[in-house]
């Protein structure tokens, strides 16, 4: 597992003079910042000195290509991506799509005829968006989940994943801890806060999901 952490120092006067819950604010923001770094690596980490991310773990010959580094996903390529996934995973209830918001915006305009310009739209907006426990939007009948860490529609980028992501395992070796030291920077009268955790992740079966790459 790989260690993640954030370090923050505040002047002792700041902690003494504030009229708000500054400690709670600091703790929440250190946890958020650490979590964002972890989330990025679990999605696109290289597997070297960081987790093997969801989008990184799948690649090579099995990747579905759009047919050019500047060609957007088409209806036909989305179908190819679906059927590149092992059928034992493809039929599970938790199967869905994973993509960047900008890619989702592109696919919302895609139709099933004449190269995506006429016919029925492929995207079905959620009728419960904004409600607690709401269902996600759907693409070709399957949930479409947004993630800002998935690459947008750039050259040679893995832009969409489809399949059963329960095959991607995340190991939290050490839960998030927040520590405070009044002694670390005693000579400068600074109070030091440190948040840290240890996390790893990898795909245990590369037939469970696949990715669409915007290239030949």
Secondary structure, DSSP 8 states (H G I E B T S, - for coil): -EEEEEEEEEEHHHHHH-SS-HHHHHHHHHHHHHHHHHHHHHHH-BSSSS-B-HHHHS-GGGSEE-SSTT----HHHHHHHHHTS-HHHHTSTT-EEEE-HHHHHHHTT-EEETTTTEEEESEE--TTTTSTT----EETTEEEEE-TTS--S-TT-EEEEEE-GGGEEEEEEEEEEEEEEEEEEGGGTEEEEEEEEEEEEEES-TTSEEEEES--
